[in-house]
């Protein structure tokens, strides 16, 4: 089993110790994948989230996953892509910090397998090529610390873009 895997499909049907949820800073139901996770997680998930402190951009929080095929949810607040304007560099740092915070939290809780969506590439509008590069910069360096890290992309086109970035910039990973 390779430590870092890229795949395409419905992330909500895959099993892992931890599932990464793109989160709102108040840990309430968001849009896109977040909304689907909260719907499947049910009222217990929402109740758990109310008891957690606010989550800043790039930070991570953890809850049980309840009705999802993972044991834990790792919530992280991703930055908004600003089309590469003067705040673009900070957004890149914040997106990398999302991955680092999730990995640090998972490691501290003994979670060996993680499922990641393309953080930032959904409703926060990061282009997949940029989101992939930021993610893979962190994940390739830390994959050996885990049994498996899986990035599950929503479309074959997104998967192809992530694979291209991996081959072009991280060929030895």
MONOR-V772921 format. One record per residue. N is the residue number from 1. SS is DSSP state (A for helix, B for strand, O for the rest). Layout:
N_SS / N_SS
//
This chain:
1_O / 2_O / 3_O / 4_B / 5_B / 6_B / 7_B / 8_B / 9_O / 10_O / 11_A / 12_A / 13_A / 14_O / 15_O / 16_B / 17_B / 18_B / 19_B / 20_B / 21_B / 22_B / 23_O / 24_O / 25_O / 26_O / 27_O / 28_O / 29_O / 30_O / 31_O / 32_O / 33_A / 34_A / 35_A / 36_A / 37_A / 38_A / 39_A / 40_A / 41_A / 42_O / 43_A / 44_A / 45_A / 46_A / 47_A / 48_A / 49_A / 50_A / 51_O / 52_O / 53_O / 54_O / 55_O / 56_O / 57_B / 58_O / 59_O / 60_B / 61_B / 62_B / 63_B / 64_B / 65_O / 66_O / 67_O / 68_O / 69_O / 70_B / 71_B / 72_B / 73_B / 74_B / 75_B / 76_B / 77_B / 78_O / 79_O / 80_O / 81_O / 82_O / 83_O / 84_O / 85_O / 86_O / 87_O / 88_A / 89_A / 90_A / 91_A / 92_A / 93_A / 94_A / 95_A / 96_A / 97_A / 98_A / 99_A / 100_A / 101_A / 102_A / 103_A / 104_A / 105_A / 106_A / 107_A / 108_A / 109_O / 110_O / 111_O / 112_O / 113_B / 114_B / 115_B / 116_B / 117_O / 118_O / 119_O / 120_O / 121_O / 122_O / 123_O / 124_O / 125_O / 126_O / 127_O / 128_A / 129_A / 130_A / 131_A / 132_A / 133_A / 134_A / 135_A / 136_A / 137_A / 138_A / 139_A / 140_A / 141_A / 142_A / 143_A / 144_A / 145_A / 146_O / 147_O / 148_B / 149_B / 150_B / 151_B / 152_B / 153_B / 154_O / 155_O / 156_A / 157_A / 158_A / 159_A / 160_A / 161_A / 162_A / 163_A / 164_A / 165_A / 166_A / 167_A / 168_A / 169_A / 170_O / 171_O / 172_O / 173_O
//
